[in-house]
Amino acid sequence: MSLSGLRRDLGFARTVATGRPFNVLLQVTNRCNMTCSFCDFWPNGARPEDELTVEDFARLSDGLAERGRVLFSIEGGEPTGRPDLPDIVRVLARHHLTALFTNGWRMTPELARSLWGAGLTHASVSIDYATAARHDEARGVQGASERAWRALELLRDSSPAGDRRVHVMTVVMHDNVEGLPALLERTAALGVGHQLTLLSVDGDRRGGEGTKRPPPEGTGALLLDLWRRHGHLRFLREYFERMDDFLGGRAMPRCNAGSAGFNVDHLGELSPCIERIGEPVGNLRRDPLPVLLERLAARRDELASCQRCWTACRGFQQALSSPTLRTWQDLALRTRA
């Protein structure tokens, strides 16, 4: 690991330990070439000239750096639809950790090298089904699966840390649970990591249930068993341990949205989380960042009772808001490059 990377890691740990926001979900665009049924970002894209600029992202990065070091989850829409994505990564990575989530369609050897060269920390490619036909059907694009697996190879082969920085990200739904072991076997053979997130259907701007539903109770136990058997399933075990409570409708711990992290959309609207994207506290282009963070803090008690989701971002924020020794071990040994 480089000296700058070590500084970012240590700064991130200090930020977590001092109770400041450490996770930012960032939609750099809502535009996407795919039409996943569980997402309605893609029908609501903005013109490129209306989206946040590299300079806007630089101000956000610098402003947060005055408070600590965060993990930026760079999402969309499809973030590689922006030709300036490497420049966005570069200004965020000056101070912070960066994780890219992509469908892989536009990945090329040149783009992969450019992203790593800009300072990208992790890259995840979305693949939800073990068979190409089912993945392509869900994504609404023929060849989506083939392009996604090719993107993984390109990212892996150009990564400065190889497989430790490259993952498949799978949304766990009622109709793909049975294929998860096969997916994990394939990522293990390919030499990349794997991450999982539970489907959300109750948050703002989700596509609604449609033909996709959350999996049944018992899925958490299955995933925890897979976590124990597959060292390349890189996430915190606490996430899977609490999943069946959520699926079974039992009491969950308080939500830390707005305090452990927040969401910034492609137009600069800052909201408590991606599930409450329709409740912005202001806009980065017109409101100072400290004011926006104060407005989030004022909603902390209200947000604590929210139980809309048990997505990976909530599980990550939940675990690190009250970390145990085991949490730090999982973070160091199972999730970091």
C-alpha positions as CSV (number, residue, x, y, z in Angstrom):
1,M,0.0,0.0,0.0
2,S,1.2,3.5,-0.8
3,L,1.9,6.1,1.9
4,S,-1.0,8.2,0.7
5,G,-3.2,5.1,0.8
6,L,-2.1,4.3,4.3
7,R,-2.9,7.9,5.4
8,R,-6.4,7.6,3.9
9,D,-7.0,4.4,5.7
10,L,-5.8,5.7,9.1
11,G,-7.8,8.9,8.5
12,F,-10.9,6.8,7.8
13,A,-10.4,4.8,11.0
14,R,-10.1,8.0,13.0
15,T,-13.2,9.4,11.4
16,V,-15.2,6.3,12.4
17,A,-13.8,6.3,15.9
18,T,-14.8,9.9,16.5
19,G,-18.4,9.4,15.4
20,R,-18.3,11.7,12.3
21,P,-19.9,10.8,9.0
22,F,-17.7,8.3,7.2
23,N,-19.8,7.0,4.3
24,V,-21.2,9.0,1.3
25,L,-23.3,7.5,-1.4
26,L,-22.8,9.6,-4.6
27,Q,-24.8,9.3,-7.7
28,V,-22.7,11.0,-10.4
29,T,-25.4,10.6,-13.0
30,N,-28.9,9.0,-13.2
31,R,-28.4,8.1,-16.8
32,C,-28.0,4.4,-17.6
33,N,-28.0,2.1,-20.6
34,M,-29.9,-0.6,-18.7
35,T,-33.4,-0.8,-17.3
36,C,-33.4,-2.8,-14.1
37,S,-36.9,-3.3,-12.7
38,F,-35.9,-2.6,-9.1
39,C,-34.5,0.9,-9.9
40,D,-36.2,3.9,-11.3
41,F,-33.1,6.2,-11.6
42,W,-32.6,5.4,-15.3
43,P,-36.0,6.9,-16.4
44,N,-35.2,10.1,-14.5
45,G,-31.8,11.1,-15.9
46,A,-30.8,14.7,-16.2
47,R,-29.0,16.5,-19.1
48,P,-25.2,16.2,-18.7
49,E,-24.9,19.9,-18.4
50,D,-27.2,19.9,-15.3
51,E,-25.2,17.3,-13.4
52,L,-22.6,18.2,-10.8
53,T,-19.2,19.1,-12.3
54,V,-15.7,17.9,-11.4
55,E,-15.3,21.3,-9.6
56,D,-18.5,20.6,-7.5
57,F,-17.1,17.2,-6.5
58,A,-13.7,18.8,-5.6
59,R,-15.4,21.2,-3.3
60,L,-17.4,18.4,-1.6
61,S,-14.2,16.4,-1.3
62,D,-12.2,19.2,0.2
63,G,-15.0,20.2,2.5
64,L,-15.4,16.8,4.0
65,A,-11.6,16.5,4.3
66,E,-11.7,19.3,6.9
67,R,-13.8,16.9,9.1
68,G,-12.1,13.5,8.3
69,R,-11.8,10.8,5.7
70,V,-14.8,9.1,4.2
71,L,-15.7,6.2,1.9
72,F,-17.3,7.5,-1.3
73,S,-19.5,5.0,-3.0
74,I,-19.6,6.2,-6.6
75,E,-22.8,5.1,-8.2
76,G,-25.5,6.0,-10.7
77,G,-27.4,5.4,-12.9
78,E,-24.3,4.1,-14.7
79,P,-21.2,6.2,-13.6
80,T,-19.1,5.2,-16.6
81,G,-21.6,7.1,-18.7
82,R,-19.7,10.2,-17.7
83,P,-16.5,10.7,-19.8
84,D,-15.0,12.7,-16.9
85,L,-15.3,9.8,-14.4
86,P,-11.5,9.4,-13.9
87,D,-11.3,13.1,-13.1
88,I,-14.2,12.7,-10.6
89,V,-12.4,9.8,-9.0
90,R,-9.1,11.8,-8.8
91,V,-10.6,14.8,-6.9
92,L,-12.4,12.5,-4.5
93,A,-9.3,10.2,-4.0
94,R,-7.1,13.1,-3.0
95,H,-8.4,12.8,0.5
96,H,-10.8,9.8,0.7
97,L,-11.4,6.2,-0.1
98,T,-13.4,5.5,-3.3
99,A,-15.5,2.6,-4.4
100,L,-17.0,2.4,-7.9
101,F,-20.2,0.5,-8.7
102,T,-20.7,-0.2,-12.4
103,N,-22.7,-2.5,-14.7
104,G,-19.4,-3.0,-16.7
105,W,-20.9,-2.3,-20.2
106,R,-18.5,0.5,-21.1
107,M,-15.4,-0.8,-19.4
108,T,-12.2,-0.9,-21.5
109,P,-8.6,-1.6,-20.7
110,E,-7.9,2.2,-21.1
111,L,-10.7,3.2,-18.7
112,A,-9.8,0.6,-16.1
113,R,-6.1,1.8,-16.1
114,S,-7.3,5.4,-15.9
115,L,-9.6,4.8,-13.0
116,W,-6.9,2.9,-10.9
117,G,-4.4,5.6,-11.9
118,A,-6.8,8.3,-10.6
119,G,-6.7,6.6,-7.2
120,L,-9.7,4.3,-7.2
121,T,-9.7,2.1,-4.1
122,H,-12.3,-0.6,-5.1
123,A,-14.4,-1.5,-8.1
124,S,-17.5,-3.6,-8.1
125,V,-19.4,-4.9,-11.1
126,S,-23.1,-5.7,-10.8
127,I,-24.1,-9.3,-11.6
128,D,-27.3,-10.7,-10.1
129,Y,-27.8,-14.1,-11.7
130,A,-25.6,-17.1,-12.3
131,T,-26.8,-17.5,-15.9
132,A,-26.3,-15.0,-18.7
133,A,-29.9,-15.3,-19.9
134,R,-31.4,-14.4,-16.6
135,H,-29.0,-11.5,-16.0
136,D,-29.6,-10.1,-19.4
137,E,-33.3,-10.3,-19.0
138,A,-33.2,-8.5,-15.7
139,R,-31.0,-5.8,-17.0
140,G,-33.0,-5.3,-20.2
141,V,-29.9,-5.5,-22.5
142,Q,-28.7,-8.5,-24.5
143,G,-25.0,-9.2,-23.7
144,A,-25.0,-7.5,-20.3
145,S,-23.7,-10.6,-18.5
146,E,-20.8,-11.1,-21.0
147,R,-19.8,-7.5,-20.8
148,A,-19.9,-7.6,-17.0
149,W,-17.7,-10.6,-16.6
150,R,-15.3,-9.1,-19.2
151,A,-15.2,-5.9,-17.1
152,L,-14.2,-7.9,-14.1
153,E,-11.2,-9.3,-15.9
154,L,-10.2,-5.9,-17.2
155,L,-10.4,-4.4,-13.7
156,R,-8.6,-7.3,-12.1
157,D,-5.8,-7.4,-14.6
158,S,-5.1,-3.7,-14.3
159,S,-5.6,-3.3,-10.5
160,P,-2.5,-2.4,-8.5
161,A,-3.7,-4.9,-5.8
162,G,-5.3,-7.6,-8.1
163,D,-8.3,-9.5,-6.8
164,R,-8.3,-7.6,-3.5
165,R,-9.8,-4.5,-5.1
166,V,-12.3,-6.0,-7.5
167,H,-15.7,-7.5,-6.7
168,V,-19.0,-8.7,-8.1
169,M,-21.9,-6.9,-6.4
170,T,-25.1,-9.0,-6.3
171,V,-28.5,-7.7,-5.2
172,V,-30.2,-10.5,-3.3
173,M,-33.8,-11.1,-4.4
174,H,-36.4,-13.8,-4.1
175,D,-35.5,-15.3,-7.5
176,N,-31.7,-15.4,-7.4
177,V,-31.0,-16.9,-3.9
178,E,-30.6,-20.4,-5.3
179,G,-28.0,-19.2,-7.7
180,L,-25.7,-17.5,-5.2
181,P,-23.5,-20.5,-4.5
182,A,-22.8,-20.9,-8.2
183,L,-22.0,-17.2,-8.5
184,L,-19.6,-17.4,-5.6
185,E,-17.9,-20.4,-7.2
186,R,-17.4,-18.4,-10.4
187,T,-16.0,-15.3,-8.7
188,A,-13.6,-17.5,-6.7
189,A,-12.4,-19.2,-9.9
190,L,-12.0,-15.8,-11.6
191,G,-9.9,-14.5,-8.7
192,V,-12.1,-11.6,-7.6
193,G,-14.1,-10.8,-4.5
194,H,-17.8,-10.8,-4.0
195,Q,-20.2,-8.5,-2.1
196,L,-24.0,-8.8,-1.5
197,T,-26.8,-6.4,-0.7
198,L,-30.4,-7.1,0.1
199,L,-33.0,-5.8,-2.3
200,S,-34.8,-2.6,-1.2
201,V,-38.4,-2.0,-2.4
202,D,-39.6,0.5,0.2
203,G,-37.2,3.4,-0.3
204,D,-37.8,6.5,-2.4
205,R,-37.1,6.3,-6.2
206,R,-37.0,2.5,-6.1
207,G,-38.7,0.8,-9.0
208,G,-41.3,-0.8,-6.8
209,E,-41.8,-4.5,-6.2
210,G,-42.9,-5.4,-9.7
211,T,-41.6,-8.9,-10.4
212,K,-38.8,-8.5,-7.8
213,R,-39.3,-9.2,-4.1
214,P,-37.0,-9.6,-1.2
215,P,-36.0,-13.2,-0.4
216,P,-37.6,-15.1,2.4
217,E,-36.5,-15.3,6.1
218,G,-33.7,-17.8,6.4
219,T,-31.7,-16.1,3.6
220,G,-29.5,-14.4,6.2
221,A,-28.5,-17.8,7.7
222,L,-27.7,-19.1,4.2
223,L,-25.5,-16.0,3.4
224,L,-23.7,-16.3,6.8
225,D,-22.9,-19.9,5.9
226,L,-21.6,-18.8,2.6
227,W,-19.5,-16.0,4.3
228,R,-17.9,-18.7,6.5
229,R,-17.1,-20.9,3.5
230,H,-15.9,-18.3,1.0
231,G,-13.1,-16.0,2.1
232,H,-13.6,-13.9,-1.0
233,L,-17.2,-12.9,0.2
234,R,-15.9,-9.6,1.4
235,F,-18.3,-7.9,3.8
236,L,-18.9,-7.6,7.6
237,R,-20.5,-10.8,9.0
238,E,-22.8,-8.6,11.3
239,Y,-24.7,-7.6,8.2
240,F,-25.7,-11.2,7.5
241,E,-26.3,-12.0,11.1
242,R,-29.1,-9.3,11.3
243,M,-30.7,-10.0,7.9
244,D,-33.2,-12.5,9.0
245,D,-34.4,-10.2,11.8
246,F,-35.2,-7.7,9.1
247,L,-36.8,-10.2,6.7
248,G,-38.9,-11.6,9.6
249,G,-40.1,-8.1,10.6
250,R,-38.4,-8.2,14.0
251,A,-37.0,-5.2,15.9
252,M,-33.8,-3.8,14.3
253,P,-31.2,-1.4,15.8
254,R,-31.6,2.3,15.2
255,C,-30.7,3.6,11.8
256,N,-27.6,5.8,11.5
257,A,-28.5,7.5,8.2
258,G,-27.7,11.1,8.3
259,S,-25.1,10.7,11.1
260,A,-22.9,7.8,9.9
261,G,-23.4,8.8,6.3
262,F,-25.6,10.5,3.7
263,N,-26.5,10.6,0.0
264,V,-25.6,13.2,-2.7
265,D,-27.4,12.9,-6.0
266,H,-26.4,13.9,-9.5
267,L,-27.9,17.4,-9.1
268,G,-26.3,18.1,-5.7
269,E,-29.3,17.3,-3.5
270,L,-28.1,16.1,-0.1
271,S,-30.3,13.7,1.7
272,P,-30.0,11.3,4.7
273,C,-29.6,8.2,2.6
274,I,-30.5,6.8,-0.8
275,E,-33.7,5.3,0.5
276,R,-34.8,8.8,1.5
277,I,-33.5,10.6,-1.6
278,G,-36.8,12.5,-1.9
279,E,-36.1,14.3,1.4
280,P,-33.1,16.5,0.7
281,V,-31.9,19.0,3.4
282,G,-30.5,21.3,0.7
283,N,-28.3,21.5,-2.3
284,L,-24.5,21.6,-2.5
285,R,-24.6,24.3,-5.1
286,R,-26.4,26.8,-3.0
287,D,-25.9,25.7,0.6
288,P,-22.6,25.5,2.5
289,L,-21.7,21.9,3.5
290,P,-21.5,22.7,7.2
291,V,-25.1,24.0,7.1
292,L,-26.3,20.8,5.3
293,L,-24.6,18.6,7.9
294,E,-26.1,20.6,10.7
295,R,-29.6,20.1,9.2
296,L,-28.9,16.3,8.9
297,A,-27.8,16.2,12.6
298,A,-31.1,17.9,13.6
299,R,-33.0,15.0,12.1
300,R,-31.0,12.3,13.8
301,D,-33.6,11.1,16.3
302,E,-36.3,11.1,13.7
303,L,-34.2,9.1,11.2
304,A,-33.2,6.6,13.9
305,S,-36.6,4.9,13.8
306,C,-36.6,4.3,10.0
307,Q,-36.7,0.6,9.0
308,R,-37.2,0.9,5.3
309,C,-34.2,-1.3,4.3
310,W,-31.4,-3.5,5.2
311,T,-29.1,-2.7,2.3
312,A,-25.4,-3.1,2.5
313,C,-24.8,0.6,3.0
314,R,-27.0,0.5,6.1
315,G,-25.4,-2.6,7.4
316,F,-21.9,-1.1,6.9
317,Q,-22.9,2.1,8.7
318,Q,-24.6,0.2,11.4
319,A,-21.6,-2.0,12.2
320,L,-19.1,0.8,12.1
321,S,-21.2,3.2,14.2
322,S,-20.6,0.9,17.2
323,P,-17.7,-1.2,16.1
324,T,-16.4,-4.2,18.1
325,L,-13.0,-5.8,17.8
326,R,-14.6,-8.3,15.5
327,T,-15.9,-5.5,13.3
328,W,-12.4,-4.1,13.0
329,Q,-11.0,-7.5,12.2
330,D,-13.6,-8.1,9.4
331,L,-12.9,-4.6,8.0
332,A,-9.2,-5.2,8.0
333,L,-9.1,-8.8,6.9
334,R,-12.2,-9.3,4.7
335,T,-13.0,-6.0,3.1
336,R,-9.8,-3.9,2.6
337,A,-7.1,-4.1,0.0
